[in-house]
């Protein structure tokens, strides 16, 4: 999965990203609006990640969704699906 897919379908992935990183505010989510760079910066600010850690978290998130048929990485009790 490439980030441009998430960027182009932000409305669908926004909920999943919010479940994964609940400290992100609605304002930040609206500002991010699919921007990979802004997500990295917000994760650094909210979670204290280094840039490399934020990138790794995003890559893990994307890989998990891809490998599990659209299921989120265990944060949502109903197993929220993105498809």
C-alpha positions in Angstrom: 0.0 0.0 0.0 1.3 3.4 -0.9 0.6 6.6 1.0 -1.0 8.2 -2.1 -3.8 5.7 -1.8 -4.5 6.9 1.7 -4.2 10.5 0.7 -6.6 10.0 -2.2 -9.1 8.2 0.1 -8.5 10.3 3.3 -12.2 10.2 4.3 -12.1 6.4 4.5 -8.7 6.2 6.3 -9.2 9.2 8.7 -11.3 7.1 11.1 -8.8 4.3 11.1 -5.9 6.7 11.8 -7.8 8.3 14.6 -8.4 4.9 16.2 -4.8 4.0 15.9 -3.6 7.3 17.3 -6.4 8.6 19.6 -4.3 11.6 20.9 -4.6 13.3 17.5 -7.3 16.0 17.7 -10.0 16.5 15.1 -8.3 19.8 14.2 -5.1 18.0 13.5 -6.9 15.3 11.5 -8.5 18.0 9.4 -5.1 19.8 8.9 -3.4 16.5 8.0 -6.1 15.9 5.3 -4.0 13.0 3.8 -0.6 14.6 4.1 2.0 12.1 5.1 4.4 14.8 6.2 1.8 16.4 8.5 0.9 13.1 10.0 4.5 12.5 10.8 4.8 15.9 12.4 1.6 15.5 14.5 2.7 12.0 15.7 6.1 13.5 16.7 4.3 16.3 18.6 1.6 14.2 20.3 3.5 11.0 21.0 7.0 12.3 21.3 8.3 10.1 18.5 11.4 10.8 16.5 10.8 11.3 12.8 12.1 7.7 12.2 9.8 6.3 14.9 6.8 8.1 13.4 7.6 6.8 10.0 8.0 3.3 11.4 4.6 3.5 13.2 2.9 4.6 10.0 4.6 1.9 7.9 3.5 -0.7 10.5 -0.1 0.6 10.4 -0.2 0.4 6.6 1.3 -3.0 6.5 -1.1 -4.4 9.1 -4.1 -3.1 7.2 -2.8 -4.5 3.9 -1.9 -7.9 5.5 -5.3 -8.2 7.3 -7.7 -7.4 4.6 -8.5 -3.9 5.8 -8.7 -4.7 9.5 -7.3 -2.2 12.0 -4.4 -3.2 14.3 -6.5 -4.2 17.3 -7.6 -0.9 18.5 -11.3 -1.2 17.7 -13.4 -3.9 19.4 -15.6 -4.5 16.4 -12.7 -5.0 14.1 -13.4 -2.0 12.0 -12.8 -2.7 8.3 -11.9 -0.1 5.8 -13.4 -1.7 2.7 
